[in-house]
Amino acid sequence: MLYIVSLLIALATLTAAVGISFLLGTRRRLSQRLEDIRGDSSDTVVPEELLEQQLPILLRLVGMFGWILPTQILSDGIRWELAQAGYRALQAPNVFVGARVLLTAGFALAGFIATTALHRVRGEVLLLTVVGAAIGYLAPIAFLRWRQAKRREQIMLALPDALDLMVICVEAGLGLNAALLNVGREVRRNSPALADELRMVNHEMRAGMSRVQALRNLAFRTGVDEVRALVAVLVQSDRFGTSIAQALRTHAHGLRIRRRQRAEEAARKTPVKMVFPLVFCIFPELLVVILAPGMLQLFRAFLDMATG
């Protein structure tokens, strides 16, 4: 009884501590949200994420090794790939290529040292060295693709709601530039990536770039098909003078239907994905639980027959 009482007291104390921490965290998040809303009252302030910042010294040292492959640093393809992953700094290509060079050399050297220490034959040493170099060369690309996919998904999920807000802003009498800025401020909490991209479009247009080019840069930076379609709609509406609000409303309705269809597709894939854990992780335990008593009785019956 004493152990049970002690256990109950410990569980009650732990539950109370978790509840108090949850309440304090909720209040802190609410205060932070209010501070962010009050801090976003000025539309002319450029966010720090869009400004060129000084990289840490470690990244700058890594970027120095990137000049071993200068063609990749100066490639526009690498720069757009990094922009689609959210890396827009001027030194981002240097850091990416430098990390690629260092990882290639490091993995190749590690494979060579490991096979030499294990006293393998020359063919195995050469093979593992080449495999290590290939892994080091492809690892940054794999990380970049993962970042791009994660960012595209975030933008794609937040885009229909952002278009609804944009329709409201345009119908209220705001221009497209002001609507983009307001929508970027409102969706920052749910989708920082989409908010930064919309504000970047606004700052490019303020800097003197044409609206068409700024919107096309938005499509290139995001790499999302829905954003490309939105840019095409806005460009056509601006070129032919049609109603932007009506075009945005129609496009938002189509995006919402696509989002629902993707959710239904993911839901219908769930039974197929559950086959593997059910067959290999759950069914064996169920068979053991169901058949174990009968097997024990059967073994006992065979044992009694053998001894009798």
Secondary structure, DSSP 8 states (H G I E B T S, - for coil): -HHHHHHHHHHHHHHHHHHHHHHHHHHHHHHHHHHHHHHTT-SS---GGGS-----HHHHHHHHGGGGSHHHHT-HHHHHHHHHTT---TTHHHHHHHHHHHHHHHHHHHHHHHHHHTT--HHHHHHHHHHHHHHHHHHHHHHHHHHHHHHHHHHHHHHHHHHHHHHHHHHTT--HHHHHHHHHHHTTTT-HHHHHHHHHHHHHHHTT--HHHHHHHHHHHH--HHHHHHHHHHHHHHHHT--HHHHHHHHHHHHHHHHHHHHHHHHHHHHHHTHHHIIIIIHHHHHHHHHHHHHHHHHHHHHHHHH-
